[in-house]
Amino acid sequence: MAEASVSVDRDQFSCPVCLDLLKDPVTINCGHSYCMGCIKGCWDQEAQRGVYSCPKCRQTFRSRPVLGRNNILAEMVEKLRETVASLDQNSPAGPTDVACDVCTAPKFKAVKSCLVCLASYCGTHLRLHSELNPGNRHKVIDNPDQMKKRICPYHNKPLNEFCCTDQKFICRMCVLDYHRGHDVLPVEAERAQKQGQIGTIQTQYRQRVLEREKKLRQLKQGIQSLKVSAQATVNEYEKMFTELVSSLKKKSSELTELIRSRERAELERTEGILKRLEKEIAELKRRDTELWQLSQCDDDWLFLQNFPSLSTLPGSEHFPNITVNLPSFGDTRKSVSELKKQVEALCRKECDKVSLQDFHQLTVDTNSAYEYLGLTEEPGPTSTPLSVSALAFGFLTAQT
């Protein structure tokens, strides 16, 4: 449990530049802490631009902040170093740990390695090494796991040289055996050269970020314009179709009223005849009943008196033929059906025409996306940049 806690604390007290425990820690204005030497080196490279920034959060400062040693943080880091050394001194080396080269059985876990002695030491033997080599004459690294990577596999010597020709670390013996005539520099000299390039590279990075952010803003503005244009078009089309439906409903109502008016005219003509027939039928039934009653009468005088009026049928013998004139709704139905087909065909035709005219395919040429992000009217091997606002709406595809 103690080792896990120390691991977390070690990460919290590590310099973001060198990734080692803080040395002469300073805390800058944004709140992040660095080694005094590391942050000075970074700002020395930025001095030519006149703008200083935090390597971690990128917050910028117009004037170079004054650095002061954080004594409280320095004491905490020193206590952490002592705690790590104390814990590791009493921690036997595990199967995956680097063991102290000086310890006899049992071997303890190494906490640091010396690139001059080519040996790793536990806390106890590290203090003995420091006493035997005062003044930091030997280069000691905090991560013993890196020891093997810094030793030449051919000559068992420190990889203190850098071959600029082959871009690889070598030892002094490799210079004579495998890299004769190559451009070789000490690691420190090559680091100094590379360190001097960091400011220029960072400037390029930040310039590229500004360019990409500008492109991103333009693209977001174009997308917003696209959405606004699309919504306005949808609203306009919905209004047009609403008006079209309203017009069709109005025509439908007018046609319905025309059919109903013809129906009413025919009904009015036939209703008079209908009432006349009903009246005549009722009169005939009444006289038929009276005639039957007269036939049952015993009074001869009364029979002869009423017989003449009942023996003659009222009205004419032949009633004119009456027919109901049915309007020819078949032609109307045919006309409406044909109108329906024409409207549907016209809608399809015009909608297809609108799709071809107003809808464009948005393409992104991935071969040039990092340099210039544009929109093309037609996909192809090359693209003509267009602003998003120049298009009505479309689909986003990748062009490779």
Kinemage of the C-alpha trace (Angstrom):
@kinemage 1
@onewidth
@group {chain A} dominant
@subgroup {mainchain}
@vectorlist {calphas} color= white
{ca met a 1} P 0.000 0.000 0.000
{ca ala a 2} L 2.897 2.376 0.823
{ca glu a 3} L 4.485 1.803 -2.592
{ca ala a 4} L 1.236 2.662 -4.380
{ca ser a 5} L 0.930 5.888 -2.416
{ca val a 6} L 4.518 6.891 -3.237
{ca ser a 7} L 3.883 6.196 -6.929
{ca val a 8} L 0.978 8.639 -6.996
{ca asp a 9} L 2.959 11.289 -5.116
{ca arg a 10} L 5.910 10.866 -7.458
{ca asp a 11} L 3.738 11.633 -10.484
{ca gln a 12} L 2.316 14.708 -8.772
{ca phe a 13} L 5.783 16.060 -7.971
{ca ser a 14} L 7.360 15.361 -11.375
{ca cys a 15} L 8.428 18.113 -13.771
{ca pro a 16} L 6.285 18.113 -16.971
{ca val a 17} L 9.414 18.908 -19.037
{ca cys a 18} L 12.053 16.433 -17.842
{ca leu a 19} L 9.535 14.028 -16.219
{ca asp a 20} L 11.881 13.644 -13.233
{ca leu a 21} L 11.285 14.734 -9.647
{ca leu a 22} L 11.343 18.515 -9.345
{ca lys a 23} L 14.723 20.133 -8.819
{ca asp a 24} L 14.670 23.670 -7.398
{ca pro a 25} L 10.907 23.764 -7.998
{ca val a 26} L 9.223 26.992 -9.090
{ca thr a 27} L 5.504 27.628 -9.551
{ca ile a 28} L 4.517 29.963 -12.395
{ca asn a 29} L 1.440 32.198 -12.659
{ca cys a 30} L -0.915 29.522 -14.020
{ca gly a 31} L -0.212 27.262 -11.035
{ca his a 32} L 1.966 24.608 -12.689
{ca ser a 33} L 5.378 23.760 -11.223
{ca tyr a 34} L 8.658 23.047 -13.025
{ca cys a 35} L 12.328 22.600 -12.357
{ca met a 36} L 14.003 26.002 -12.304
{ca gly a 37} L 16.387 24.970 -15.071
{ca cys a 38} L 13.701 23.382 -17.260
{ca ile a 39} L 11.346 26.359 -17.334
{ca lys a 40} L 14.221 28.801 -17.853
{ca gly a 41} L 15.382 26.757 -20.855
{ca cys a 42} L 11.887 26.792 -22.355
{ca trp a 43} L 11.485 30.537 -21.905
{ca asp a 44} L 14.947 31.291 -23.256
{ca gln a 45} L 13.806 29.740 -26.532
{ca glu a 46} L 10.626 31.841 -26.558
{ca ala a 47} L 12.463 35.101 -25.778
{ca gln a 48} L 12.768 36.003 -29.474
{ca arg a 49} L 8.961 35.991 -29.851
{ca gly a 50} L 8.404 38.075 -26.740
{ca val a 51} L 5.570 35.814 -25.577
{ca tyr a 52} L 6.107 33.243 -22.841
{ca ser a 53} L 3.833 30.283 -22.211
{ca cys a 54} L 3.280 27.369 -19.865
{ca pro a 55} L 4.499 24.163 -21.590
{ca lys a 56} L 1.622 22.234 -20.021
{ca cys a 57} L -1.521 24.374 -20.337
{ca arg a 58} L -0.181 26.817 -23.006
{ca gln a 59} L -1.309 29.893 -21.063
{ca thr a 60} L 0.683 32.856 -22.364
{ca phe a 61} L 2.291 35.766 -20.523
{ca arg a 62} L 3.139 39.093 -22.163
{ca ser a 63} L 6.164 39.670 -19.918
{ca arg a 64} L 8.540 37.032 -18.617
{ca pro a 65} L 7.401 36.038 -15.115
{ca val a 66} L 9.910 36.369 -12.319
{ca leu a 67} L 10.830 32.941 -10.991
{ca gly a 68} L 11.193 32.253 -7.298
{ca arg a 69} L 12.044 28.976 -5.620
{ca asn a 70} L 9.017 27.326 -4.005
{ca asn a 71} L 10.561 26.363 -0.673
{ca ile a 72} L 7.512 24.500 0.617
{ca leu a 73} L 7.315 22.413 -2.536
{ca ala a 74} L 11.073 21.826 -2.443
{ca glu a 75} L 10.816 20.460 1.122
{ca met a 76} L 7.952 18.166 0.104
{ca val a 77} L 9.936 16.837 -2.874
{ca glu a 78} L 12.974 16.241 -0.665
{ca lys a 79} L 10.842 14.330 1.837
{ca leu a 80} L 9.461 12.320 -1.062
{ca arg a 81} L 12.984 11.474 -2.202
{ca glu a 82} L 13.876 10.320 1.287
{ca thr a 83} L 10.686 8.289 1.550
{ca val a 84} L 11.322 6.614 -1.797
{ca ala a 85} L 14.895 5.821 -0.822
{ca ser a 86} L 13.796 4.491 2.574
{ca leu a 87} L 11.056 2.314 1.094
{ca asp a 88} L 13.189 0.992 -1.730
{ca gln a 89} L 16.116 0.313 0.625
{ca asn a 90} L 13.967 -2.121 2.536
{ca ser a 91} L 12.177 -3.553 -0.518
{ca pro a 92} L 13.570 -6.793 -1.929
{ca ala a 93} L 13.855 -6.779 -5.722
{ca gly a 94} L 11.028 -8.590 -7.438
{ca pro a 95} L 11.185 -10.627 -10.661
{ca thr a 96} L 10.503 -7.568 -12.808
{ca asp a 97} L 12.537 -5.063 -10.737
{ca val a 98} L 16.097 -3.919 -11.394
{ca ala a 99} L 18.254 -5.229 -8.553
{ca cys a 100} L 21.103 -3.380 -6.889
{ca asp a 101} L 24.419 -4.455 -8.421
{ca val a 102} L 26.242 -4.114 -5.102
{ca cys a 103} L 23.849 -5.944 -2.770
{ca thr a 104} L 24.532 -9.546 -1.894
{ca ala a 105} L 21.671 -11.901 -1.168
{ca pro a 106} L 19.012 -10.765 -0.592
{ca lys a 107} L 19.276 -8.105 -3.301
{ca phe a 108} L 17.259 -4.934 -2.870
{ca lys a 109} L 15.441 -2.955 -5.509
{ca ala a 110} L 17.595 -0.357 -7.299
{ca val a 111} L 16.423 3.246 -7.135
{ca lys a 112} L 18.988 4.895 -9.433
{ca ser a 113} L 21.669 3.982 -11.944
{ca cys a 114} L 25.053 5.538 -12.696
{ca leu a 115} L 25.951 5.906 -16.362
{ca val a 116} L 29.640 6.201 -15.494
{ca cys a 117} L 29.891 3.156 -13.262
{ca leu a 118} L 27.309 1.292 -15.379
{ca ala a 119} L 25.688 0.046 -12.201
{ca ser a 120} L 22.362 0.354 -10.398
{ca tyr a 121} L 22.113 1.046 -6.666
{ca cys a 122} L 19.605 0.667 -3.860
{ca gly a 123} L 19.081 3.544 -1.426
{ca thr a 124} L 21.885 2.452 0.906
{ca his a 125} L 24.509 1.916 -1.784
{ca leu a 126} L 23.394 5.055 -3.655
{ca arg a 127} L 24.349 7.156 -0.624
{ca leu a 128} L 27.699 5.325 -0.475
{ca his a 129} L 28.205 6.027 -4.215
{ca ser a 130} L 27.463 9.724 -3.662
{ca glu a 131} L 29.977 9.879 -0.827
{ca leu a 132} L 32.669 8.238 -2.957
{ca asn a 133} L 31.922 10.530 -5.946
{ca pro a 134} L 31.067 13.971 -4.483
{ca gly a 135} L 30.147 16.988 -6.574
{ca asn a 136} L 27.860 15.197 -9.038
{ca arg a 137} L 30.821 14.039 -11.112
{ca his a 138} L 28.910 10.920 -12.200
{ca lys a 139} L 25.684 11.115 -14.206
{ca val a 140} L 22.931 9.365 -12.276
{ca ile a 141} L 19.467 8.621 -13.699
{ca asp a 142} L 16.322 8.007 -11.652
{ca asn a 143} L 14.912 5.178 -13.758
{ca pro a 144} L 17.034 2.021 -13.496
{ca asp a 145} L 14.870 0.354 -16.143
{ca gln a 146} L 16.488 2.662 -18.694
{ca met a 147} L 19.988 1.463 -17.817
{ca lys a 148} L 20.088 -1.398 -20.351
{ca lys a 149} L 18.787 0.852 -23.101
{ca arg a 150} L 21.680 3.278 -22.526
{ca ile a 151} L 24.420 0.637 -22.763
{ca cys a 152} L 25.887 -0.421 -26.112
{ca pro a 153} L 24.993 -4.077 -26.767
{ca tyr a 154} L 28.246 -4.553 -28.740
{ca his a 155} L 30.850 -2.912 -26.503
{ca asn a 156} L 29.073 -2.657 -23.135
{ca lys a 157} L 29.837 1.080 -23.047
{ca pro a 158} L 27.519 4.043 -22.368
{ca leu a 159} L 25.723 5.380 -25.424
{ca asn a 160} L 27.137 8.864 -24.960
{ca glu a 161} L 27.495 9.693 -28.662
{ca phe a 162} L 24.877 10.419 -31.321
{ca cys a 163} L 25.383 9.563 -34.992
{ca cys a 164} L 23.691 12.331 -36.985
{ca thr a 165} L 24.183 10.335 -40.184
{ca asp a 166} L 22.275 7.256 -38.972
{ca gln a 167} L 20.198 9.091 -36.339
{ca lys a 168} L 21.009 6.648 -33.541
{ca phe a 169} L 22.798 6.498 -30.197
{ca ile a 170} L 26.266 4.913 -30.211
{ca cys a 171} L 29.222 4.474 -27.889
{ca arg a 172} L 32.750 5.729 -28.464
{ca met a 173} L 33.876 2.319 -29.683
{ca cys a 174} L 31.081 2.279 -32.293
{ca val a 175} L 32.537 5.458 -33.770
{ca leu a 176} L 35.651 3.512 -34.745
{ca asp a 177} L 34.037 0.189 -35.616
{ca tyr a 178} L 30.760 0.971 -37.406
{ca his a 179} L 30.412 4.749 -37.861
{ca arg a 180} L 33.803 5.801 -39.194
{ca gly a 181} L 33.468 8.983 -41.259
{ca his a 182} L 29.947 9.712 -39.947
{ca asp a 183} L 28.856 12.989 -38.420
{ca val a 184} L 29.034 12.157 -34.701
{ca leu a 185} L 28.394 14.491 -31.765
{ca pro a 186} L 28.224 14.006 -28.006
{ca val a 187} L 24.667 13.464 -26.802
{ca glu a 188} L 24.783 16.780 -24.920
{ca ala a 189} L 25.806 18.682 -28.066
{ca glu a 190} L 23.103 17.046 -30.176
{ca arg a 191} L 20.562 17.806 -27.453
{ca ala a 192} L 21.649 21.460 -27.464
{ca gln a 193} L 21.139 21.651 -31.221
{ca lys a 194} L 17.735 19.999 -31.034
{ca gln a 195} L 16.825 22.135 -28.041
{ca gly a 196} L 17.516 25.225 -30.111
{ca gln a 197} L 15.003 24.044 -32.722
{ca ile a 198} L 12.156 23.619 -30.262
{ca gly a 199} L 11.219 27.290 -30.283
{ca thr a 200} L 10.899 27.348 -34.078
{ca ile a 201} L 8.965 24.070 -34.123
{ca gln a 202} L 6.629 25.281 -31.386
{ca thr a 203} L 6.028 28.462 -33.371
{ca gln a 204} L 5.104 26.340 -36.383
{ca tyr a 205} L 2.814 24.195 -34.246
{ca arg a 206} L 1.036 27.225 -32.823
{ca gln a 207} L 0.760 28.857 -36.238
{ca arg a 208} L -0.743 25.633 -37.581
{ca val a 209} L -3.179 25.566 -34.640
{ca leu a 210} L -4.269 29.146 -35.411
{ca glu a 211} L -4.804 28.261 -39.069
{ca arg a 212} L -6.797 25.159 -38.195
{ca glu a 213} L -8.889 27.063 -35.649
{ca lys a 214} L -9.658 29.668 -38.316
{ca lys a 215} L -10.706 26.924 -40.740
{ca leu a 216} L -12.757 25.335 -37.984
{ca arg a 217} L -14.584 28.604 -37.304
{ca gln a 218} L -15.244 29.088 -41.013
{ca leu a 219} L -16.573 25.566 -41.346
{ca lys a 220} L -18.812 25.958 -38.285
{ca gln a 221} L -20.133 29.247 -39.671
{ca gly a 222} L -20.762 27.546 -43.008
{ca ile a 223} L -22.574 24.675 -41.302
{ca gln a 224} L -24.724 27.148 -39.372
{ca ser a 225} L -25.521 28.988 -42.610
{ca leu a 226} L -26.349 25.647 -44.177
{ca lys a 227} L -28.803 24.812 -41.387
{ca val a 228} L -30.432 28.253 -41.586
{ca ser a 229} L -30.723 27.991 -45.384
{ca ala a 230} L -32.167 24.487 -45.177
{ca gln a 231} L -34.731 25.490 -42.533
{ca ala a 232} L -35.773 28.574 -44.497
{ca thr a 233} L -36.220 26.425 -47.620
{ca val a 234} L -38.265 23.856 -45.691
{ca asn a 235} L -40.490 26.617 -44.275
{ca glu a 236} L -40.997 28.092 -47.749
{ca tyr a 237} L -41.829 24.717 -49.292
{ca glu a 238} L -44.222 23.896 -46.464
{ca lys a 239} L -45.984 27.211 -46.999
{ca met a 240} L -46.249 26.567 -50.740
{ca phe a 241} L -47.608 23.066 -50.262
{ca thr a 242} L -50.053 24.337 -47.631
{ca glu a 243} L -51.327 26.940 -50.095
{ca leu a 244} L -51.530 24.284 -52.817
{ca val a 245} L -53.543 21.960 -50.571
{ca ser a 246} L -55.785 24.875 -49.583
{ca ser a 247} L -56.362 25.723 -53.260
{ca leu a 248} L -57.202 22.090 -54.061
{ca lys a 249} L -59.626 21.965 -51.126
{ca lys a 250} L -61.289 25.149 -52.364
{ca lys a 251} L -61.699 23.692 -55.865
{ca ser a 252} L -63.012 20.496 -54.346
{ca ser a 253} L -65.622 22.463 -52.389
{ca glu a 254} L -66.642 24.366 -55.517
{ca leu a 255} L -67.014 21.137 -57.479
{ca thr a 256} L -69.027 19.576 -54.659
{ca glu a 257} L -71.315 22.605 -54.578
{ca leu a 258} L -71.824 22.396 -58.371
{ca ile a 259} L -72.869 18.733 -58.109
{ca arg a 260} L -75.205 19.498 -55.198
{ca ser a 261} L -76.840 22.401 -57.082
{ca arg a 262} L -77.595 20.147 -60.059
{ca glu a 263} L -78.978 17.596 -57.651
{ca arg a 264} L -81.250 20.193 -56.018
{ca ala a 265} L -82.549 21.462 -59.393
{ca glu a 266} L -83.553 17.959 -60.481
{ca leu a 267} L -85.161 17.224 -57.128
{ca glu a 268} L -87.231 20.397 -57.285
{ca arg a 269} L -88.520 19.389 -60.730
{ca thr a 270} L -89.550 15.900 -59.664
{ca glu a 271} L -90.958 16.758 -56.240
{ca gly a 272} L -94.030 18.534 -57.774
{ca ile a 273} L -94.889 15.492 -59.858
{ca leu a 274} L -94.280 13.268 -56.848
{ca lys a 275} L -96.801 15.207 -54.736
{ca arg a 276} L -99.373 15.162 -57.579
{ca leu a 277} L -99.065 11.365 -57.899
{ca glu a 278} L -99.397 10.864 -54.165
{ca lys a 279} L -102.501 13.071 -54.109
{ca glu a 280} L -104.129 11.248 -57.042
{ca ile a 281} L -103.372 7.824 -55.512
{ca ala a 282} L -104.988 8.923 -52.257
{ca glu a 283} L -108.101 10.180 -54.160
{ca leu a 284} L -108.451 6.918 -56.102
{ca lys a 285} L -108.185 4.864 -52.922
{ca arg a 286} L -110.830 7.023 -51.251
{ca arg a 287} L -113.318 6.724 -54.155
{ca asp a 288} L -112.642 2.968 -54.361
{ca thr a 289} L -113.582 2.636 -50.687
{ca glu a 290} L -116.725 4.760 -51.135
{ca leu a 291} L -117.746 2.705 -54.192
{ca trp a 292} L -117.432 -0.514 -52.197
{ca gln a 293} L -119.487 0.981 -49.376
{ca leu a 294} L -122.116 2.075 -51.946
{ca ser a 295} L -122.325 -1.485 -53.298
{ca gln a 296} L -123.287 -2.650 -49.822
{ca cys a 297} L -126.045 -0.041 -49.484
{ca asp a 298} L -129.675 -1.454 -49.230
{ca asp a 299} L -131.306 1.822 -50.181
{ca asp a 300} L -131.878 1.747 -53.926
{ca trp a 301} L -132.716 5.411 -54.106
{ca leu a 302} L -129.442 6.432 -52.335
{ca phe a 303} L -127.442 3.968 -54.480
{ca leu a 304} L -128.718 5.472 -57.741
{ca gln a 305} L -128.176 8.975 -56.477
{ca asn a 306} L -124.421 8.493 -55.669
{ca phe a 307} L -123.459 5.972 -58.316
{ca pro a 308} L -122.880 8.500 -61.169
{ca ser a 309} L -120.254 10.460 -59.197
{ca leu a 310} L -118.365 7.346 -58.211
{ca ser a 311} L -118.564 5.463 -61.495
{ca thr a 312} L -116.366 7.990 -63.358
{ca leu a 313} L -112.584 7.816 -62.718
{ca pro a 314} L -111.021 11.178 -61.819
{ca gly a 315} L -108.277 12.683 -63.968
{ca ser a 316} L -107.026 11.430 -67.298
{ca glu a 317} L -106.798 7.777 -68.105
{ca his a 318} L -103.088 7.875 -69.008
{ca phe a 319} L -100.567 9.636 -66.716
{ca pro a 320} L -97.518 10.993 -68.574
{ca asn a 321} L -94.256 9.016 -68.198
{ca ile a 322} L -92.064 10.594 -65.537
{ca thr a 323} L -88.264 10.033 -65.498
{ca val a 324} L -85.562 11.434 -63.217
{ca asn a 325} L -82.752 12.990 -65.207
{ca leu a 326} L -79.526 11.668 -63.659
{ca pro a 327} L -76.647 14.121 -64.184
{ca ser a 328} L -73.645 12.663 -65.961
{ca phe a 329} L -71.205 12.572 -63.026
{ca gly a 330} L -69.004 10.118 -64.883
{ca asp a 331} L -67.352 12.890 -66.905
{ca thr a 332} L -66.703 14.867 -63.727
{ca arg a 333} L -65.175 11.829 -62.047
{ca lys a 334} L -62.968 11.242 -65.059
{ca ser a 335} L -61.846 14.872 -65.128
{ca val a 336} L -60.977 14.856 -61.422
{ca ser a 337} L -59.057 11.585 -61.808
{ca glu a 338} L -57.092 13.027 -64.710
{ca leu a 339} L -56.410 16.201 -62.721
{ca lys a 340} L -55.098 14.067 -59.834
{ca lys a 341} L -52.675 12.241 -62.131
{ca gln a 342} L -51.468 15.501 -63.680
{ca val a 343} L -50.871 17.110 -60.262
{ca glu a 344} L -48.952 14.068 -59.004
{ca ala a 345} L -46.846 13.934 -62.184
{ca leu a 346} L -46.159 17.670 -62.005
{ca cys a 347} L -45.148 17.404 -58.330
{ca arg a 348} L -42.741 14.581 -59.070
{ca lys a 349} L -41.237 16.436 -62.003
{ca glu a 350} L -40.804 19.731 -60.159
{ca cys a 351} L -39.468 18.074 -56.988
{ca asp a 352} L -36.870 16.172 -59.029
{ca lys a 353} L -35.947 19.411 -60.749
{ca val a 354} L -35.549 21.158 -57.392
{ca ser a 355} L -33.390 18.278 -56.094
{ca leu a 356} L -31.039 18.519 -59.058
{ca gln a 357} L -30.797 22.304 -59.005
{ca asp a 358} L -30.651 23.132 -55.291
{ca phe a 359} L -28.960 20.132 -53.700
{ca his a 360} L -25.178 19.833 -54.023
{ca gln a 361} L -22.810 17.236 -52.654
{ca leu a 362} L -20.294 18.553 -50.132
{ca thr a 363} L -16.921 16.841 -50.463
{ca val a 364} L -13.795 17.002 -48.355
{ca asp a 365} L -10.537 16.277 -50.171
{ca thr a 366} L -8.535 14.391 -47.545
{ca asn a 367} L -5.353 14.882 -49.560
{ca ser a 368} L -5.458 18.621 -48.969
{ca ala a 369} L -7.629 18.846 -45.875
{ca tyr a 370} L -4.721 19.780 -43.650
{ca glu a 371} L -3.704 22.681 -45.862
{ca tyr a 372} L -7.052 23.966 -47.107
{ca leu a 373} L -10.467 22.688 -46.232
{ca gly a 374} L -12.883 23.448 -49.066
{ca leu a 375} L -16.211 22.400 -50.486
{ca thr a 376} L -16.653 21.177 -54.045
{ca glu a 377} L -19.721 21.360 -56.210
{ca glu a 378} L -18.898 18.049 -57.922
{ca pro a 379} L -16.735 15.200 -56.526
{ca gly a 380} L -13.524 14.508 -58.372
{ca pro a 381} L -9.751 14.142 -58.067
{ca thr a 382} L -9.385 17.900 -57.691
{ca ser a 383} L -11.646 20.294 -55.887
{ca thr a 384} L -12.622 23.896 -56.427
{ca pro a 385} L -13.084 25.492 -52.991
{ca leu a 386} L -16.506 26.941 -52.347
{ca ser a 387} L -17.864 28.589 -49.251
{ca val a 388} L -20.568 26.609 -47.489
{ca ser a 389} L -22.932 29.561 -47.689
{ca ala a 390} L -22.755 29.346 -51.484
{ca leu a 391} L -24.546 26.006 -51.384
{ca ala a 392} L -28.161 25.425 -50.499
{ca phe a 393} L -27.625 22.103 -48.741
{ca gly a 394} L -25.986 18.757 -49.408
{ca phe a 395} L -24.122 15.721 -48.067
{ca leu a 396} L -20.637 15.531 -46.546
{ca thr a 397} L -18.330 12.904 -48.005
{ca ala a 398} L -14.604 12.182 -47.855
{ca gln a 399} L -12.592 12.389 -51.062
{ca thr a 400} L -9.461 10.207 -51.149
